């Protein structure tokens, strides 16, 4: 008969009493650790670095200020209207101000803000940035509830809400419009939910001076600014005149809370039969009724540690070849044109491929593995007769060969071994590596293609884009975004200015397929030297249409004098190709196209500033466009203020920063409930306890 042994593990044996000096030593160590843990709240208040301060409510510990997000997407054809609702709940006994860096798509036209307090709704107004910040700060100081949406970077916005009372719930609703992407027969939208912490390099020699707006944390006109660190970024709120630094903050910046969660619902009205609706990033449930597909998260609520991606594909026979959407705003007509040129079989081009790989510290973890796999895939696909080189960079850079070499087996093997040896470390100094990649010329008959593999975790986007715009020569640039939260703004603009295309790889399982797709496009450009002839008086963007590659669609927005006449599209593929589209035929009315045109115009004006244009003459044009169409920009913000003060003047106002989630797959310190100091002390305590138990057992 089998007898089951039920003895307790050795850890639970009766402990032998250690000698008196040893007992005194360990008692002292545990007492010291206890004092350190007792001082954690004071540490959190003192340094403001975001240690996830928790408050006790009965038997439950909870953040003093909680912020969660709900996203609603309404997709009609090629246009998406998205509402992001942030719910701020104050579980503390103090009055609170909450701040959060809100990632949004790089081409989002942000144009509406609503502040909801109970049953009261306060609509936001678009104002010049300095004025909006001053109005917000004065409202916060006077005790009135207020909300602010300001652009920190083109795809990163600051949201703030002031004077959330004890036990109170306040909602900030931000609404934006964006075009739907269409390539390779698939429609898609992406929603960034966090961002990879950005590296700020030292200013490079010869960089454009004073072109773009001052960096976050610097107040225009010398006004005092309240600097609030958030992740790796800093944002500023200008203090009202006469107020001390940190005005309206009372006790200053407190520890941050847990990263937010999000829930999502999307409705897709594509206007044609769909074969599939899916999300490669999240598990979703899809329900169809009367031609409308409703998408919700299968788990209802998810962490905000990676981008949300939604894709839908039409039945192949119904895939569109062209589409026209129109809008009328203040008596002006606007149009969004999409055109898919036919793709004909072509012989592969002879190319000189320069592979630039980011192995900086932000790539640590899954991103570095993806980058290595992607680069190795590109090298493995080189054809006899191709030429190539490899450059890697962190805060330094190396060029594998003095100049591009033939794609012979020995050279390719050496390059693949070099790539496999890369490890992530150091800062992200991309500028010298890009300069080296653009240097030189390919031999006659070769097309020079620069493939940049990176998460683009940089803060000097404008400086880098200026280099792409002016220094690439005859090279074409093809950025490959890596990781769960890459810098979409830089990737899109770098491809546009580099006359290439870009791809984002978020999953290690997708590396081979996505790299194969990109390299196939590089082999066979679909159309180049594209020109559009609009009716007289039209103002269309982008003004210089980039080359198109196989499976890509041309999308252009325009302001027209009247919705009549036609637009003629010309290009080389490689033979001349011409298509004429009547503007009055089968146009679909789509409110929001006017805002997309305004966002594209602002983008083009900022390109001129980046290229060295006169800021004094371009800034008023940006401000006028943003104010006329109600959009947040580099120089305008949305602000909503309650008329009546809610917080007594005698009650202090504490500021809580809500942390963005650490990107999935990143090995950076997670921004959890304790923070790294607390986690370090906890590790010390556990190690001490383990050592005590082991010594006692001995």
HELIX and SHEET records of a PDB file:
HELIX    1   1 UNK A   10  UNK A   12  5                                   3    
HELIX    2   2 UNK A   20  UNK A   38  1                                  19    
HELIX    3   3 UNK A   40  UNK A   47  1                                   8    
HELIX    4   4 UNK A  129  UNK A  142  1                                  14    
HELIX    5   5 UNK A  220  UNK A  222  5                                   3    
HELIX    6   6 UNK A  316  UNK A  318  5                                   3    
HELIX    7   7 UNK A  361  UNK A  363  5                                   3    
HELIX    8   8 UNK A  366  UNK A  380  1                                  15    
HELIX    9   9 UNK A  409  UNK A  420  1                                  12    
HELIX   10  10 UNK A  430  UNK A  438  1                                   9    
HELIX   11  11 UNK A  461  UNK A  471  1                                  11    
HELIX   12  12 UNK A  488  UNK A  497  1                                  10    
HELIX   13  13 UNK A  508  UNK A  510  5                                   3    
HELIX   14  14 UNK A  511  UNK A  523  1                                  13    
HELIX   15  15 UNK A  593  UNK A  610  1                                  18    
HELIX   16  16 UNK A  615  UNK A  629  1                                  15    
HELIX   17  17 UNK A  675  UNK A  697  1                                  23    
SHEET    1   A 2 UNK A  54  UNK A  57  0                                        
SHEET    2   A 2 UNK A  60  UNK A  63 -1                                        
SHEET    1   B 8 UNK A 120  UNK A 123  0                                        
SHEET    2   B 8 UNK A 109  UNK A 117 -1                                        
SHEET    3   B 8 UNK A 169  UNK A 179 -1                                        
SHEET    4   B 8 UNK A  79  UNK A  90 -1                                        
SHEET    5   B 8 UNK A  65  UNK A  76 -1                                        
SHEET    6   B 8 UNK A 261  UNK A 269  1                                        
SHEET    7   B 8 UNK A 292  UNK A 297 -1                                        
SHEET    8   B 8 UNK A 284  UNK A 289 -1                                        
SHEET    1   C 7 UNK A 120  UNK A 123  0                                        
SHEET    2   C 7 UNK A 109  UNK A 117 -1                                        
SHEET    3   C 7 UNK A 169  UNK A 179 -1                                        
SHEET    4   C 7 UNK A  79  UNK A  90 -1                                        
SHEET    5   C 7 UNK A  65  UNK A  76 -1                                        
SHEET    6   C 7 UNK A 261  UNK A 269  1                                        
SHEET    7   C 7 UNK A 302  UNK A 303 -1                                        
SHEET    1   D 7 UNK A 125  UNK A 128  0                                        
SHEET    2   D 7 UNK A 636  UNK A 641 -1                                        
SHEET    3   D 7 UNK A 146  UNK A 153 -1                                        
SHEET    4   D 7 UNK A 156  UNK A 164 -1                                        
SHEET    5   D 7 UNK A  95  UNK A 103 -1                                        
SHEET    6   D 7 UNK A 653  UNK A 658  1                                        
SHEET    7   D 7 UNK A 252  UNK A 257  1                                        
SHEET    1   E 4 UNK A 181  UNK A 183  0                                        
SHEET    2   E 4 UNK A 186  UNK A 191 -1                                        
SHEET    3   E 4 UNK A 308  UNK A 314 -1                                        
SHEET    4   E 4 UNK A 274  UNK A 278 -1                                        
SHEET    1   F 2 UNK A 225  UNK A 230  0                                        
SHEET    2   F 2 UNK A 233  UNK A 238 -1                                        
SHEET    1   G 5 UNK A 539  UNK A 541  0                                        
SHEET    2   G 5 UNK A 554  UNK A 560 -1                                        
SHEET    3   G 5 UNK A 332  UNK A 339 -1                                        
SHEET    4   G 5 UNK A 322  UNK A 329 -1                                        
SHEET    5   G 5 UNK A 588  UNK A 589  1                                        
SHEET    1   H 6 UNK A 397  UNK A 399  0                                        
SHEET    2   H 6 UNK A 387  UNK A 393 -1                                        
SHEET    3   H 6 UNK A 351  UNK A 358  1                                        
SHEET    4   H 6 UNK A 447  UNK A 454  1                                        
SHEET    5   H 6 UNK A 476  UNK A 482  1                                        
SHEET    6   H 6 UNK A 503  UNK A 505  1                                        
SHEET    1   I 3 UNK A 397  UNK A 399  0                                        
SHEET    2   I 3 UNK A 387  UNK A 393 -1                                        
SHEET    3   I 3 UNK A 405  UNK A 406 -1                                        
SHEET    1   J 4 UNK A 548  UNK A 549  0                                        
SHEET    2   J 4 UNK A 525  UNK A 533 -1                                        
SHEET    3   J 4 UNK A 566  UNK A 572 -1                                        
SHEET    4   J 4 UNK A 576  UNK A 582 -1                                        
END                                                                             
